[in-house]
Amino acid sequence: MPVWVDPEKCNGCYNSRQPPCVRMCPGDLIVKDYTVNKAYLKYPEDCWDCLPCIKACPEEAIEFHLSYQLGSKGAKLIPHIHKTRDFITWEAIDNQGKEEHFKIQTKVLQIALDEQVEDGAEGLDFSI
Amino acid sequence: MIERQVIHTDILIIGGGTAGCMAAVEAREKFPQYKVAILEKAHIDRSGCLAGGMNAINAYLNKGETPESFVRYVRSDSCGLIREDLVKSMSELFEYCVKKVESWGLPILCDDKGDYVPRGRWNIKINGESLKPILSRAARSSGAKVYNWLVVTNLLTQGNRVTGAVGFSLRNGKFYVVHAKAILIATGGAAGLYRPNNTGDASHKTWYSPYNTGAGYAMGIRAGAEMTSYEMRYVAIRTKDAIAPTGTIALGAGAPQVNSKGDRFMVTRYKEIGGDGAPTPYRAHGPIQEIKEGRGPVYLDTRGITPEKVTDLKRAYLDMYPSQVLYWLANDIDPGTEPVEIQTTEPYIVGGHCQAGYWVDEGRRTTLKGLYAAGDVAGGAPFKFVSGCWAEGVLAARTMGQDLTALGEVLASEEVIAREEARAFNAFKNHEKGNRGIPPVDMEARLQKIMEQYAGGASTYYEMNDAMLEIARKKLSSLPGETQDLVADDLHQLMKAHEVIDRLDVAQVLVEHMAYRKETRWPTYHSRTDYPERDDVNWLKFVNSVRDPKSGKIEMMTRPYEQIVPGDRYKP
């Protein structure tokens, strides 16, 4: 599973009908389960590993693991967006648990916690 | 009863990506009296190819370069055949577009004089993690109306005139009918025609956006628009498994391509055409021949680069393609001590890196009245990358604004709209009726199997001949009739159903193009084992096609090549 929402950390962005992770996925792969108020990756086989979902999550609740087909499970890559939004500090953990940090200058735009869908549509998840 | 939403606008942009966003801003700035609407199937803030960000602009005229020097380079890199007018006109707008996006907040690496730092003849470095949200923010604040989660299923046409588009909302299931005077297709290229490198939950670990499924190509094909150069497919050379771009390593660390014996095969085998700097098709062809002939695997030789350089590489990848860094972590690879393995991807149909797409004039008008094309969906002009798509968006916007008064509004008939509504929701209706039918993923597997095995997939080293293409043609021909049995149990699956229908339309045209050109001009992109040499006497021209909207028959034709910039077409 390339991208994984940690249910311990995810709070469904409260009452949001279109949380940032759901909105930012270019493939419409992340879905909010309203029965438990948490988001999850519904179509892992269609995940592109592009990561805007991870960067948009205000709780840093989404983890990036490479598909097991391509590499071992221990390694992780976690972006921490600086509050000035001018930097991302990437936390890189290898298979042995060794950590390295990379501070990358960039410009990360703020993503709102919720967004009204056109024409008053509720943003309901039709697949549940 | 499906709820319908009707929209009237002046300029309709289908696809809120690289070209689409820029076109919207340019249209609103230059023609503020006109309404602009963007229809985007995901959310415009991260949709399309720029979802993960970008770390360079790869088409820019650095100091000393001109539109003419750019045309000469792109012409030789594309093995002597391009629409020189299209490439020249787009290069004239690189600076305009880049400066504009910089003013919107894109960080670009400058020296202490404030000039962009060149990283190669045509490349400048950017910190583009948020390039897409920067573009989308500009599009939204331009006054263009953005409709997210809107899957466009077809164009509305009346004879040779395009009058609008239809689609459905992924969020509320409504049927949208958009009437417009001028329509810009900016939906990008087509991935997913061939089997990808990986399976299971890594299936969509592809180079190109797997969500660019050729919708714009297919709509135009169905409407009878003329298409060009589908046979110049794009096969990318990328890092193994992570499928990250190699330019970062090749240029950034100066690492050459080597085979398993350490032989710099591009230099030893392709010296006359430029070695490591050979035209782009050869940079995929060379490695594939090494593997085919048993001298693989193939690598970029990074051994011996300093730890500082390794950190630089990781930082560059984190800005654009973090998977690469995670791949090294998850496989215990230190690129300083072992070479980075590279591979070729499955073929894509794109008008950005290559020139597959709509046949357009210099204003980016297609052969259908009221229809324009920009970006990867437009043909004839390779080497676009990001800034070329911006330039085409600007050109199309200016042309649409100028043409608009003469175009006027034409309203599609209720009969046509009702037919399109039925077509849009057919797979969902099949589910509601309880039909067993064909899941989209199954039709996708069938399509990819045919293309992979008979139309030059990676498993046949991208090669093809008349016998194979005839089988591809025959096997594909039974699928269009079966698309009416696709079944979608929700709106997301309905989108997947349309994606496979669109890719099927593109695949049929692709096979015709590949069969028609009886030469090999772009090895690996289009390798004909039955016509293995380039043939300038008979084939220095464009292969184009038009599909009849009523009969579905694909008519092939050629268009002449026109040299505008003097010089040897095979020398940069």
Interface residues (C-beta under 8 A of the other chain):
Chain A: M1 P2 R23 M24 C25 P26 G27 D28 K42 Y43 P44 E45 D46 C47 W48 D49 C50 L51 P52 K55 F64 H65 L66 S67 Y68 Q69 L70 G71 S72 K73 G74 A75 K76 L77 P79 I88 W90 A92 I93 D94 N95 F102 I104 Q105 T106 K107 V108 L109 I111 V117 E118 D119 A121 E122 G123 L124 F126 S127
Chain B: Q5 K41 A42 H43 D45 R46 S47 G48 A51 G52 G53 G105 L106 P107 N127 G128 E129 S130 K132 P133 I134 R137 Y147 N148 W149 S169 L170 R171 N172 G173 K174 N198 T199 G200 D201 A202 S203 H204 K205 T206 S209 P210 Y211 D241 A242 T311 K314 R315 L318 D319 P322 S323 V325 L326 Y327 L329 A330 N331 D332 D489 D490 L491 H492 M495
